[in-house]
């Protein structure tokens, strides 16, 4: 997996000290800034067992091969593929995350990662259910939310997460 050129400096800052990792992140970015590629790379880097020297997933290890199809330690909720007419992230989707965290990792000390795209689409009940996961996260677990508008999230969710702003391309970078 590669990042866009305008994301590399921010990526370096985000991944420089693995010992100071937070259990929950909100990735915020404008449409067209590559928010989903950036958050996907971060989620995959938490699972890859052989990161590159730039902390990107290697693409070669068993974990990376599983990421191509469906890794047992990665759960992605994307309301654009959820199949409901309302396009909201439902309470049942969030309840399934609790069950996902209850399952053991497929390898010893492996990370369990949840990536929720378009978090501004939570129903109120789903947002409140997510709070319970954020308050008492299991060991070696990470929750990543993406949004284009952080102010649309409950303040209690925002307060429990580390905010990461996805950089925007310059005009020249966007042309390329």
GUPAKE-566251 format. One record per residue (C-alpha): residue number from 1; z, y, x; residue in one letter. Coordinates in steps of 0.2 Angstrom, whole numbers, plus 2048, in hexadecimal, padded with zeros to 3 digits. Last residue first. Layout:
// residues N
{seq NUM	c3 Z	c2 Y	c1 X	type A}
...
END
This chain:
// residues 176
{seq 176	c3 7CA	c2 84D	c1 7FC	type X}
{seq 175	c3 7CB	c2 85B	c1 7F0	type X}
{seq 174	c3 7DD	c2 858	c1 7EC	type X}
{seq 173	c3 7E1	c2 859	c1 7FE	type X}
{seq 172	c3 7D8	c2 86A	c1 800	type X}
{seq 171	c3 7E1	c2 871	c1 7F1	type X}
{seq 170	c3 7F2	c2 86B	c1 7F8	type X}
{seq 169	c3 7F9	c2 85B	c1 7F1	type X}
{seq 168	c3 809	c2 85A	c1 7E8	type X}
{seq 167	c3 819	c2 852	c1 7EE	type X}
{seq 166	c3 823	c2 846	c1 7E4	type X}
{seq 165	c3 834	c2 84D	c1 7E1	type X}
{seq 164	c3 842	c2 841	c1 7E4	type X}
{seq 163	c3 852	c2 843	c1 7D9	type X}
{seq 162	c3 860	c2 837	c1 7DD	type X}
{seq 161	c3 867	c2 830	c1 7CD	type X}
{seq 160	c3 878	c2 830	c1 7C4	type X}
{seq 159	c3 877	c2 842	c1 7BF	type X}
{seq 158	c3 865	c2 841	c1 7B8	type X}
{seq 157	c3 86B	c2 833	c1 7AC	type X}
{seq 156	c3 879	c2 83D	c1 7A6	type X}
{seq 155	c3 86E	c2 84D	c1 7A4	type X}
{seq 154	c3 863	c2 842	c1 798	type X}
{seq 153	c3 851	c2 843	c1 79D	type X}
{seq 152	c3 844	c2 850	c1 797	type X}
{seq 151	c3 84A	c2 85C	c1 7A4	type X}
{seq 150	c3 843	c2 850	c1 7B1	type X}
{seq 149	c3 831	c2 853	c1 7AB	type X}
{seq 148	c3 823	c2 849	c1 7B3	type X}
{seq 147	c3 82D	c2 83A	c1 7B4	type X}
{seq 146	c3 830	c2 82A	c1 7BE	type X}
{seq 145	c3 840	c2 820	c1 7BE	type X}
{seq 144	c3 846	c2 814	c1 7CC	type X}
{seq 143	c3 855	c2 809	c1 7CA	type X}
{seq 142	c3 85B	c2 7FF	c1 7D9	type X}
{seq 141	c3 865	c2 7EF	c1 7DB	type X}
{seq 140	c3 86D	c2 7E8	c1 7EA	type X}
{seq 139	c3 87E	c2 7E7	c1 7E2	type X}
{seq 138	c3 87E	c2 7E9	c1 7CF	type X}
{seq 137	c3 87E	c2 7FA	c1 7C8	type X}
{seq 136	c3 88D	c2 800	c1 7BE	type X}
{seq 135	c3 88A	c2 812	c1 7B7	type X}
{seq 134	c3 877	c2 811	c1 7B8	type X}
{seq 133	c3 876	c2 801	c1 7AE	type X}
{seq 132	c3 881	c2 809	c1 7A1	type X}
{seq 131	c3 876	c2 819	c1 7A1	type X}
{seq 130	c3 867	c2 80E	c1 79D	type X}
{seq 129	c3 86E	c2 80A	c1 78C	type X}
{seq 128	c3 870	c2 81C	c1 788	type X}
{seq 127	c3 85E	c2 820	c1 78D	type X}
{seq 126	c3 858	c2 811	c1 782	type X}
{seq 125	c3 862	c2 817	c1 773	type X}
{seq 124	c3 85B	c2 829	c1 775	type X}
{seq 123	c3 849	c2 822	c1 776	type X}
{seq 122	c3 842	c2 823	c1 788	type X}
{seq 121	c3 831	c2 82B	c1 78A	type X}
{seq 120	c3 837	c2 837	c1 798	type X}
{seq 119	c3 839	c2 828	c1 7A3	type X}
{seq 118	c3 826	c2 827	c1 7A5	type X}
{seq 117	c3 827	c2 818	c1 7B1	type X}
{seq 116	c3 836	c2 80D	c1 7B2	type X}
{seq 115	c3 837	c2 804	c1 7C3	type X}
{seq 114	c3 845	c2 7F7	c1 7C4	type X}
{seq 113	c3 849	c2 7EF	c1 7D5	type X}
{seq 112	c3 854	c2 7E0	c1 7D9	type X}
{seq 111	c3 857	c2 7DF	c1 7EC	type X}
{seq 110	c3 858	c2 7CF	c1 7F5	type X}
{seq 109	c3 869	c2 7CA	c1 7FD	type X}
{seq 108	c3 864	c2 7B8	c1 7FD	type X}
{seq 107	c3 853	c2 7B5	c1 7F5	type X}
{seq 106	c3 84D	c2 7B3	c1 7E3	type X}
{seq 105	c3 85A	c2 7C0	c1 7DE	type X}
{seq 104	c3 866	c2 7BA	c1 7D1	type X}
{seq 103	c3 864	c2 7BE	c1 7BE	type X}
{seq 102	c3 870	c2 7CA	c1 7B7	type X}
{seq 101	c3 865	c2 7D9	c1 7BC	type X}
{seq 100	c3 857	c2 7D3	c1 7B1	type X}
{seq 99	c3 862	c2 7D0	c1 7A2	type X}
{seq 98	c3 868	c2 7E2	c1 7A4	type X}
{seq 97	c3 856	c2 7E7	c1 7A5	type X}
{seq 96	c3 852	c2 7DE	c1 795	type X}
{seq 95	c3 85D	c2 7EA	c1 78C	type X}
{seq 94	c3 853	c2 7F9	c1 792	type X}
{seq 93	c3 843	c2 7F2	c1 78B	type X}
{seq 92	c3 84D	c2 7EE	c1 77B	type X}
{seq 91	c3 852	c2 800	c1 779	type X}
{seq 90	c3 840	c2 805	c1 77A	type X}
{seq 89	c3 836	c2 810	c1 785	type X}
{seq 88	c3 82B	c2 81A	c1 77A	type X}
{seq 87	c3 819	c2 818	c1 778	type X}
{seq 86	c3 81A	c2 819	c1 765	type X}
{seq 85	c3 80C	c2 80C	c1 762	type X}
{seq 84	c3 815	c2 7FF	c1 76C	type X}
{seq 83	c3 80C	c2 7F4	c1 779	type X}
{seq 82	c3 817	c2 7F7	c1 788	type X}
{seq 81	c3 808	c2 7FB	c1 793	type X}
{seq 80	c3 809	c2 80F	c1 792	type X}
{seq 79	c3 81C	c2 80D	c1 791	type X}
{seq 78	c3 81D	c2 806	c1 7A3	type X}
{seq 77	c3 82C	c2 7FC	c1 7A7	type X}
{seq 76	c3 82B	c2 7F3	c1 7B7	type X}
{seq 75	c3 837	c2 7E5	c1 7BD	type X}
{seq 74	c3 837	c2 7E0	c1 7CF	type X}
{seq 73	c3 842	c2 7D1	c1 7D6	type X}
{seq 72	c3 837	c2 7C3	c1 7CF	type X}
{seq 71	c3 827	c2 7CB	c1 7D7	type X}
{seq 70	c3 818	c2 7CC	c1 7CB	type X}
{seq 69	c3 806	c2 7CB	c1 7D1	type X}
{seq 68	c3 803	c2 7D5	c1 7E1	type X}
{seq 67	c3 816	c2 7D7	c1 7E3	type X}
{seq 66	c3 817	c2 7C4	c1 7E7	type X}
{seq 65	c3 80B	c2 7C6	c1 7F6	type X}
{seq 64	c3 817	c2 7D5	c1 7FC	type X}
{seq 63	c3 826	c2 7CA	c1 7FA	type X}
{seq 62	c3 81E	c2 7BC	c1 804	type X}
{seq 61	c3 81A	c2 7C7	c1 812	type X}
{seq 60	c3 809	c2 7CF	c1 816	type X}
{seq 59	c3 807	c2 7E0	c1 80C	type X}
{seq 58	c3 813	c2 7E8	c1 818	type X}
{seq 57	c3 81C	c2 7F3	c1 80C	type X}
{seq 56	c3 81E	c2 805	c1 812	type X}
{seq 55	c3 82D	c2 80A	c1 81D	type X}
{seq 54	c3 822	c2 813	c1 82A	type X}
{seq 53	c3 824	c2 806	c1 837	type X}
{seq 52	c3 81E	c2 7F9	c1 82A	type X}
{seq 51	c3 82B	c2 7F0	c1 81F	type X}
{seq 50	c3 82D	c2 7DD	c1 821	type X}
{seq 49	c3 838	c2 7D7	c1 813	type X}
{seq 48	c3 82F	c2 7E1	c1 805	type X}
{seq 47	c3 83B	c2 7E3	c1 7F6	type X}
{seq 46	c3 841	c2 7F5	c1 7F8	type X}
{seq 45	c3 830	c2 7FA	c1 7FF	type X}
{seq 44	c3 828	c2 7F4	c1 7EF	type X}
{seq 43	c3 832	c2 800	c1 7E5	type X}
{seq 42	c3 82E	c2 80F	c1 7F1	type X}
{seq 41	c3 81C	c2 80B	c1 7F1	type X}
{seq 40	c3 81C	c2 80A	c1 7DE	type X}
{seq 39	c3 825	c2 81B	c1 7DD	type X}
{seq 38	c3 818	c2 823	c1 7E8	type X}
{seq 37	c3 809	c2 81B	c1 7E0	type X}
{seq 36	c3 810	c2 820	c1 7CF	type X}
{seq 35	c3 813	c2 832	c1 7D4	type X}
{seq 34	c3 802	c2 835	c1 7DB	type X}
{seq 33	c3 801	c2 848	c1 7D9	type X}
{seq 32	c3 7F5	c2 847	c1 7CA	type X}
{seq 31	c3 801	c2 84B	c1 7BD	type X}
{seq 30	c3 810	c2 854	c1 7C5	type X}
{seq 29	c3 81F	c2 84B	c1 7CD	type X}
{seq 28	c3 830	c2 845	c1 7CB	type X}
{seq 27	c3 837	c2 835	c1 7D2	type X}
{seq 26	c3 848	c2 831	c1 7CB	type X}
{seq 25	c3 853	c2 826	c1 7D6	type X}
{seq 24	c3 861	c2 81A	c1 7D3	type X}
{seq 23	c3 86B	c2 80F	c1 7DF	type X}
{seq 22	c3 86B	c2 81C	c1 7ED	type X}
{seq 21	c3 867	c2 817	c1 7FE	type X}
{seq 20	c3 871	c2 81E	c1 80C	type X}
{seq 19	c3 870	c2 80F	c1 818	type X}
{seq 18	c3 85D	c2 80F	c1 816	type X}
{seq 17	c3 85C	c2 81F	c1 820	type X}
{seq 16	c3 84A	c2 825	c1 823	type X}
{seq 15	c3 842	c2 820	c1 812	type X}
{seq 14	c3 842	c2 830	c1 808	type X}
{seq 13	c3 83F	c2 83B	c1 817	type X}
{seq 12	c3 830	c2 831	c1 81D	type X}
{seq 11	c3 829	c2 830	c1 80B	type X}
{seq 10	c3 82A	c2 843	c1 809	type X}
{seq 9	c3 820	c2 845	c1 819	type X}
{seq 8	c3 813	c2 838	c1 814	type X}
{seq 7	c3 810	c2 83E	c1 802	type X}
{seq 6	c3 803	c2 84B	c1 805	type X}
{seq 5	c3 7F8	c2 83D	c1 80E	type X}
{seq 4	c3 7F8	c2 832	c1 7FF	type X}
{seq 3	c3 802	c2 822	c1 801	type X}
{seq 2	c3 7FC	c2 811	c1 806	type X}
{seq 1	c3 800	c2 800	c1 800	type X}
END
